[in-house]
Amino acid sequence: MATEIRVPTLGESVTEATIARWMKKEGEAVSADEPLVELETDKVSVEVPAPGAGVLSSIAAQEGDTVEVDALLGSIEIGGKATGAAKANGAVKKDTPAEQKAAPSGGGEEIEVRVPASGESVTEADIGEWLKKEGDQVAVDEPIVSLETDKAAMDVSAPAAGVLKSIHAKDGDTVEVGALLAIIEAGASAANGATATAAAPKTAPPKSEAAALSPAPRRVVAERGLDASLIEGTGKDGRITKADALRAEKGAAKPAPPAQARSSAPRELGAREERVKMSRLRQTIARRLKEAQDSAAMLTTFNDVDMTGVMELRSQYKELFEKKHGIKLGFMSFFVKACCHALKEVPDVNAEIDGTDIIYKNHYDIGVAVGTEKGLVVPIVRDADQKSMAEIEMEISELGRRARAGELKLEDMQGGTFTISNGGVYGSMLSTPILNQPQSGILGMHRIEKRAVVEGDDIVVRPMMYLALSYDHRIVDGKGAVTFLVRVKENLEDPQRLLLDL
């Protein structure tokens, strides 16, 4: 009996996805709930599992294709048996080194070594260094290659004793989970020369070689202007991993000194530019942002807010707040609460357009934009109007941690009614944020800086922040947008209003 595999529902605002990769080939046996294909949307990656045990009889959408919700991906013959070729491919487990150990190791049998799964959010790795060469003798569980992900460095071990027959990925290559790394001829013996090489003890490379950068940390070092010689490597043989470089950015290493003088010699060809293919996720984000500009009548209105009241309140109660709730009192909880109050007064900003209808939302699910290495994600604080300041702070902190760790689930980013984006953490003074469709409003926060303002007849110095509200003018009138922003300003300048629900 054939069962269809279709694109699942991806959230009320997500209508399509891109095929990132197939984890199985046509004719291969699959188990019930085993991941078959990975989809990427502008918000998250999601795996589609097998609806039952059987054989993947057909694939209807190829890697790189854009598919709509409910589109046919392929079909499974429930209870079917794998073809001969698929059986040969599937005879060795390829998910983790531990599973590879279970492979038979009869003399002369060729065993594949593949990139192991290393966490739900990790989809690729960089080849750091091959610890063995083609023709070398290897022992079971002996490390043969070092991989680097954005989380850590790890070694991939030989699943059986034998000879490393062939290597299929070079140092520095980026490889996806499940990609073929090498083939080991189980039970074979290396030639004399190779055996001698394998038997010789592996000496630690000199510091300059040990600190050689693979692509992932090299990009971080170049983009952040770090000095690689000052970074302590925690990878194998002292190599610098991506995590080491990111830690160094936070203060463990000083930036590289500027060049004293530019060389008069001409640059090598290609030194000025580097062409890198956009990830499918980044392509989708770009397309969605452009669609937001094309479909909505976006307009931005501005105001500024005196943050004295919020800062004084935080200063007065921050120690007591942290002692009682176990988390620091930040600014975001004030802004979330202030927006909830304003949204109740101006419901158009909390609504959305669906064709010729307006959908008014009687719940206040606030999206908080979080910057990650892969791009901007917007997890949701649900029913924020019903939560205390402490509950909001704890939820934002946890969502931010999970976003940066790549642990967010699709449901964490679905169904928001309004978004807050804090460009101030990066030093932004003023911006015009783009709507997160199908929402009708987004608030942009910016950096706090002391400015001279007039109070009565006096000029005083106050900590001021610019606020920007981008809104869909098709549904929100100018009066409503300005009223919303003024209410946010009033609630922040007199934060007791939030506590008294005024």
C-alpha positions in Angstrom: 0.0 0.0 0.0 1.5 3.4 -1.1 1.2 6.3 1.3 1.8 9.9 0.2 4.3 12.2 1.9 3.2 15.8 1.7 4.4 19.2 3.0 3.0 19.7 6.5 1.3 22.8 7.8 4.1 25.2 8.7 2.2 28.0 10.5 -0.5 30.4 9.6 1.9 32.9 8.0 4.1 30.3 6.2 2.8 29.0 2.8 5.9 27.5 1.3 9.2 25.9 2.0 12.4 24.9 0.2 13.7 21.3 0.0 17.0 21.5 1.9 18.0 17.8 1.6 16.6 14.3 1.3 17.9 11.9 3.9 16.8 8.8 2.1 17.0 7.7 -1.6 14.4 6.1 -3.7 14.3 2.3 -3.0 15.7 2.6 0.5 14.0 1.1 3.5 12.6 3.5 6.1 11.3 3.1 9.7 8.2 4.7 11.1 8.8 8.3 12.2 12.3 8.3 10.7 13.2 11.7 9.2 13.0 11.6 5.4 13.4 15.1 4.2 14.4 18.5 5.6 12.5 21.6 4.7 13.6 25.2 5.2 11.2 28.2 5.7 12.1 31.8 6.4 11.6 31.0 10.1 13.0 27.5 10.8 14.1 24.2 9.5 11.7 21.2 9.9 12.1 17.5 9.3 9.3 15.5 7.7 9.1 11.9 9.2 8.0 8.7 7.5 4.3 8.0 8.2 5.1 4.3 8.5 7.7 1.6 7.9 8.4 0.5 4.3 10.3 1.6 1.3 10.7 5.1 -0.2 9.2 4.3 -3.5 9.3 7.7 -5.2 10.6 11.3 -4.7 8.4 14.0 -6.3 10.3 17.1 -5.3 14.1 17.6 -5.6 16.6 19.4 -3.3 16.4 23.1 -3.9 12.7 23.0 -5.1 10.2 25.5 -3.5 7.1 23.6 -2.5 3.8 24.9 -1.1 2.0 23.5 2.0 0.4 20.1 1.2 2.5 19.7 -2.0 3.4 16.1 -2.8 7.0 15.2 -1.7 7.1 11.5 -2.4 5.5 8.2 -1.4 6.2 5.2 0.7 5.3 1.6 0.0 4.2 0.5 3.5 5.6 -2.9 4.3 7.7 -3.0 1.1 11.3 -4.3 0.9 14.3 -2.3 -0.2 15.9 -3.0 -3.6 19.2 -4.8 -3.8 21.1 -1.5 -4.3 19.3 0.1 -1.4 20.0 -2.9 0.8 23.7 -2.6 0.0 23.6 1.1 0.8 21.6 0.7 3.9 23.5 -2.3 5.3 25.7 0.0 7.3 24.1 2.5 9.7 25.3 6.0 9.0 23.8 8.3 11.6 26.5 8.2 14.3 29.9 6.6 14.9 28.3 4.4 17.6 25.9 3.0 15.1 28.7 2.5 12.5 30.4 0.1 14.9 27.6 -2.4 14.4 28.6 -2.8 10.7 30.0 -6.2 9.7 33.8 -6.1 9.3 34.6 -9.1 7.2 37.8 -9.0 5.2 37.6 -6.9 2.0 34.1 -5.4 2.8 33.9 -1.7 2.0 32.3 0.3 4.8 31.2 3.9 4.4 32.1 6.6 6.9 29.6 9.5 6.9 29.1 12.8 8.7 27.4 11.9 12.0 24.3 13.7 13.4 25.5 16.0 16.1 22.4 17.8 17.4 19.0 18.7 16.1 20.1 22.2 15.0 23.4 21.2 13.4 23.1 20.4 9.7 26.7 20.8 8.5 30.3 20.8 9.6 33.7 21.8 8.3 36.5 19.3 7.7 39.1 20.4 10.2 41.9 17.9 9.5 42.3 14.3 8.3 44.2 12.3 10.9 44.8 9.4 8.5 45.8 9.3 4.8 44.5 7.1 2.0 46.2 3.7 2.4 46.8 4.0 6.1 45.9 1.2 8.5 43.2 2.1 11.0 41.9 0.4 14.1 38.3 0.2 15.2 37.3 3.4 17.1 40.5 5.2 16.0 39.9 8.8 15.1 40.4 9.4 11.4 39.0 12.9 10.8 38.2 16.0 12.8 35.0 18.0 12.1 34.1 21.4 13.3 30.5 22.6 13.8 29.3 25.9 15.2 29.0 24.2 18.5 32.2 22.2 19.0 35.0 20.2 17.4 34.6 16.4 17.2 36.5 13.4 15.9 34.9 10.8 13.7 36.2 7.3 14.4 36.7 4.3 12.2 33.7 1.9 12.5 36.0 -1.1 11.8 39.6 -2.1 11.6 41.1 -2.1 8.1 42.6 0.2 5.5 41.4 3.8 4.7 40.7 3.0 1.0 39.5 6.4 -0.2 38.8 10.0 1.1 35.8 11.9 -0.4 36.0 15.3 1.3 39.1 17.5 1.6 40.4 19.7 4.5 38.3 22.9 4.7 35.3 21.4 2.9 31.8 22.1 4.3 29.8 18.8 4.5 26.2 18.1 5.4 25.1 15.6 8.0 25.0 12.2 6.3 27.6 13.1 3.6 30.2 10.5 2.6 33.6 11.2 4.2 35.6 8.0 3.4 35.5 4.3 2.6 37.3 1.8 4.8 38.1 -1.7 3.5 37.4 -3.8 6.6 40.0 -6.4 7.6 42.5 -5.4 4.9 46.2 -4.7 5.6 48.0 -1.7 4.5 51.1 -1.9 2.2 54.5 -1.8 3.8 55.0 1.9 3.3 51.5 2.8 4.4 51.8 0.5 7.4 55.0 2.1 8.5 53.4 5.5 8.2 50.4 4.4 10.2 52.5 2.8 12.9 54.7 5.9 13.4 53.5 7.9 16.4 51.7 11.1 15.4 53.6 14.0 16.7 51.9 17.2 17.7 52.2 19.8 14.9 54.1 23.1 15.6 52.1 25.9 17.0 51.8 27.7 13.6 50.3 24.5 12.0 48.1 23.7 15.1 46.6 27.2 15.0 45.8 27.0 11.2 42.3 28.1 10.7 39.6 26.1 9.0 36.8 28.0 7.1 34.4 28.5 10.0 36.8 30.2 12.6 38.6 32.0 9.7 35.4 33.8 8.8 34.8 34.8 12.4 38.3 36.1 12.8 38.2 38.0 9.6 34.7 39.5 10.2 35.5 40.5 13.8 39.0 41.8 13.2 40.6 39.4 15.7 44.2 38.3 16.0 44.3 34.5 15.6 47.7 34.3 17.4 46.0 35.5 20.6 43.2 32.9 20.5 43.6 29.8 22.6 42.5 26.8 20.6 40.6 24.0 22.3 40.3 21.7 19.2 42.5 18.7 18.5 46.2 19.5 18.7 45.4 23.1 19.8 43.4 24.0 16.7 41.1 27.1 16.9 37.5 26.2 16.6 34.6 28.5 15.7 33.5 28.5 19.3 37.0 29.6 20.4 36.9 32.5 17.9 33.4 33.6 19.2 34.6 33.5 22.8 37.7 35.6 21.8 35.4 38.3 20.4 33.9 38.7 23.9 37.2 39.8 25.3 39.5 36.8 25.4 41.6 38.1 22.5 42.5 41.6 21.4 41.7 42.9 17.9 44.5 42.6 15.4 46.5 45.9 15.1 46.0 47.9 12.0 48.5 47.5 9.2 51.3 50.0 9.4 51.4 50.6 5.6 49.8 49.2 2.5 52.0 47.3 0.2 52.6 48.9 -3.2 52.6 45.5 -4.8 49.4 44.7 -6.7 46.9 42.4 -4.9 46.6 38.8 -6.0 43.6 38.1 -8.2 40.5 37.4 -6.1 42.0 38.9 -2.9 39.5 41.8 -3.0 36.3 39.7 -3.2 34.9 36.4 -2.1 31.8 35.0 -3.7 29.7 32.8 -1.3 26.4 31.2 -2.2 23.5 32.3 -0.1 22.0 29.6 2.1 18.4 28.6 1.2 17.3 30.1 4.5 18.9 33.5 3.7 17.3 33.4 0.2 13.9 32.8 1.7 14.4 35.6 4.3 15.4 38.0 1.5 12.3 37.0 -0.6 9.9 37.4 2.3 11.2 40.8 3.3 10.9 42.0 -0.3 7.3 40.6 -0.4 6.5 42.6 2.8 7.6 45.8 1.1 5.8 45.0 -2.1 2.4 44.0 -0.6 2.0 46.3 2.4 1.6 50.0 2.4 4.4 50.5 4.9 4.9 53.8 6.7 7.0 54.6 9.7 6.3 57.2 12.4 8.8 58.3 15.1 8.9 59.6 18.6 11.4 59.7 21.4 11.1 58.6 25.0 12.7 59.8 28.2 14.0 56.6 29.9 14.7 58.2 33.3 11.6 56.7 35.0 12.4 53.1 33.7 16.1 53.4 34.6 15.4 54.7 38.1 12.9 52.0 38.7 15.3 49.3 37.5 18.1 50.8 39.6 15.9 50.8 42.7 14.6 47.3 42.5 17.1 45.4 40.3 18.8 43.6 43.2 15.5 42.7 45.0 14.0 41.6 41.6 16.9 39.3 40.8 17.0 37.9 44.3 13.3 37.0 44.2 12.9 35.8 40.6 16.4 34.7 39.7 16.7 36.9 36.6 17.8 40.5 35.9 15.2 43.1 35.3 15.8 44.3 31.7 14.2 46.9 29.4 12.2 44.4 27.3 9.6 43.6 29.9 8.7 47.3 30.1 8.4 47.6 26.4 6.3 44.4 26.0 3.9 45.6 28.8 3.8 49.2 27.3 3.0 47.8 23.8 0.2 45.5 25.2 -1.5 48.5 26.8 -1.2 50.5 23.6 -2.5 47.6 21.5 -5.6 47.3 23.5 -6.3 51.0 22.9 -5.5 50.9 19.2 -6.6 47.4 18.1 -5.9 48.1 14.4 -2.2 47.7 15.1 -2.8 44.2 16.6 -4.9 43.2 13.6 -4.1 41.7 10.1 -5.6 41.8 6.6 -6.8 38.6 5.0 -8.0 39.3 1.5 -10.9 41.7 1.9 -11.3 41.0 5.6 -9.7 42.4 8.7 -8.9 39.9 11.5 -8.9 41.6 14.9 -6.8 39.7 17.5 -8.1 39.6 21.1 -4.8 38.1 22.3 -1.5 39.8 22.6 1.4 37.5 21.4 4.5 39.7 21.1 7.3 38.6 18.9 10.8 39.6 20.1 13.4 39.7 17.3 16.6 37.8 18.2 19.8 38.0 16.1 21.6 34.7 15.5 24.4 33.6 13.3 22.0 32.3 10.7 19.8 35.4 10.6 17.0 37.1 12.5 14.4 34.9 14.2 11.3 36.1 16.0 10.1 33.8 18.9 6.8 34.7 20.5 5.9 35.6 24.1 2.3 34.4 24.2 -0.5 36.2 26.1 2.1 38.8 27.2 -0.7 41.0 28.6 -1.5 38.3 31.2 2.1 37.8 32.4 4.1 39.5 35.1 7.3 41.4 34.4 9.3 38.5 35.8 7.5 35.9 33.7 8.2 38.0 30.6 11.9 38.5 31.4 12.3 34.8 32.1 10.5 33.8 28.8 12.5 36.3 26.7 15.8 35.1 28.2 14.9 31.4 27.5 13.7 32.1 24.0 16.9 34.1 23.3 19.1 31.3 24.6 17.3 28.7 22.5 17.4 30.9 19.4 21.2 31.3 19.6 21.6 27.6 20.3 19.4 26.7 17.3 16.9 24.9 19.5 13.7 26.9 18.6 10.8 24.8 17.4 8.4 25.9 14.6 5.6 26.5 17.1 7.8 29.0 19.0 7.6 31.4 16.1 4.1 31.0 14.9 1.1 33.2 15.5 2.6 36.5 16.7 0.4 39.6 16.6 3.0 42.3 17.0 6.8 42.5 16.9 9.5 44.4 18.9 13.0 44.7 17.4 15.8 46.1 19.5 18.5 47.6 17.2 19.9 49.5 20.1 21.9 46.5 21.3 24.0 46.9 18.1 24.3 50.7 18.6 21.5 51.8 16.2 20.3 55.3 16.7 17.3 55.3 14.3 15.9 52.8 11.8 12.7 51.9 9.9 12.0 48.3 10.7 10.2 46.1 8.1 6.9 44.4 8.9 6.8 40.8 10.0 3.9 39.7 7.8 1.0 39.3 8.2 1.3 41.6 11.2 0.4 45.2 10.8 2.9 46.8 13.2 6.5 46.5 14.4 8.2 48.7 17.0 11.9 49.5 16.6 13.9 50.3 19.8 17.2 52.1 19.6 20.2 52.9 21.8 19.8 55.1 24.9 22.0 58.3 24.8 22.1 61.4 26.9 20.7 64.4 25.1 19.8 68.0 26.1 16.0 68.4 26.3 13.9 71.4 27.4 11.7 71.0 30.5 9.7 74.1 31.2 12.2 76.9 30.7 15.3 74.7 31.6 17.6 72.7 29.5 18.4 69.4 31.2 20.2 66.2 30.2 18.1 63.1 30.0 18.7 59.5 28.8 16.6 59.5 25.6 15.7 56.8 23.1 14.2 57.1 19.6 11.2 54.8 18.9 10.0 53.9 15.4 6.7 52.3 14.6 6.4 50.8 11.1 2.8 50.0 10.2 0.6 48.9 7.3 -1.2 52.0 6.2 -3.9 49.9 4.5 -5.3 49.1 8.0 -3.7 51.5 10.4 -4.4 55.2 9.9 -1.9 57.9 10.8 -3.9 58.9 13.8 -3.9 55.4 15.2 -0.2 54.9 14.6 0.7 58.2 16.3 -1.7 57.5 19.2 -0.1 54.0 19.7 3.4 55.4 19.8 2.4 58.2 22.2 0.8 55.7 24.6 4.0 53.6 24.5 6.0 56.7 25.3 3.7 57.7 28.2 3.8 54.3 29.7 7.6 54.2 29.6 8.1 57.7 30.9 5.7 57.0 33.8 6.2 53.2 34.4 3.9 53.2 37.4 1.0 53.4 34.9 2.0 49.8 33.8 1.8 48.6 37.4 -1.6 50.2 37.9 -2.9 49.1 34.5 -3.7 52.7 33.5 
